[in-house]
Every structure is written in structure tokens, then in C-alpha cells.
Amino acid sequence: MVSIEIDNHIYQVPEGSNLLQACLSLGLDLPYFCWHPSLGSVGACRQCAVIQYHDR
């Protein structure tokens, strides 16, 4: 498990998991449009784009 911080809350998610799937499984409201589990990450609409910080 790894820790992720979203809106000042710390969550534990499986290492290597898809960040969007992890957020949705936690019940977080993260908008997305073009992603589907069968298709993978298209990234065309950029609705679910996030900033990743690796310094903590």
C-alpha cells in the first residue's frame, strides 16, 4: 500500500494502482469522460488530469 494525499486527507491505496480508479474506489468525486477500464488511459479530454508531487 502507498499513501496518497488528496485535499489534505491521506488515503492508503494499492501500489501501482491506477490513480483514477483508486480515487473512484474511495468514493471521491473526480470528473472523467474519456476513460474506460477496457480502453485504458486515452487522456484526450483532460478532465481527470491531476498534479503529482513526489517530494513527500
C-alpha positions as CSV (number, residue, x, y, z in Angstrom):
1,M,0.0,0.0,0.0
2,V,1.1,3.6,-0.7
3,S,-0.2,6.8,0.8
4,I,-1.8,9.5,-1.4
5,E,-2.9,12.9,-0.2
6,I,-6.0,14.5,-1.8
7,D,-7.5,17.7,-0.4
8,N,-5.5,17.4,2.8
9,H,-6.7,13.9,3.5
10,I,-4.3,10.8,3.5
11,Y,-5.5,7.6,1.8
12,Q,-4.0,4.2,1.5
13,V,-4.2,2.6,-1.9
14,P,-2.6,-0.4,-3.5
15,E,0.8,0.3,-5.0
16,G,0.8,0.5,-8.8
17,S,-3.0,1.1,-9.0
18,N,-4.5,3.5,-11.5
19,L,-4.9,6.8,-9.7
20,L,-8.4,7.5,-11.2
21,Q,-9.6,4.0,-10.2
22,A,-8.2,4.5,-6.7
23,C,-10.0,7.8,-6.3
24,L,-13.3,6.4,-7.5
25,S,-12.9,3.3,-5.2
26,L,-12.5,5.7,-2.3
27,G,-15.8,7.4,-3.2
28,L,-14.1,10.6,-4.3
29,D,-15.8,12.8,-6.8
30,L,-13.3,13.2,-9.7
31,P,-14.7,14.1,-13.1
32,Y,-13.7,12.0,-16.0
33,F,-15.1,11.5,-19.5
34,C,-12.8,9.5,-21.9
35,W,-11.5,6.8,-19.5
36,H,-12.9,3.2,-19.6
37,P,-11.3,0.2,-18.0
38,S,-11.4,-1.8,-21.3
39,L,-9.7,1.0,-23.2
40,G,-7.1,2.3,-20.7
41,S,-5.9,5.9,-20.5
42,V,-6.8,7.9,-23.6
43,G,-6.2,11.3,-22.0
44,A,-8.0,13.2,-24.7
45,C,-10.4,15.2,-22.6
46,R,-8.0,16.1,-19.8
47,Q,-10.9,16.2,-17.2
48,C,-9.2,13.9,-14.8
49,A,-5.8,15.5,-15.1
50,V,-4.0,15.7,-11.7
51,I,-0.7,17.1,-10.4
52,Q,1.6,14.6,-8.8
53,Y,4.1,15.7,-6.2
54,H,6.9,13.3,-5.4
55,D,8.6,15.4,-2.7
56,R,6.8,14.0,0.3
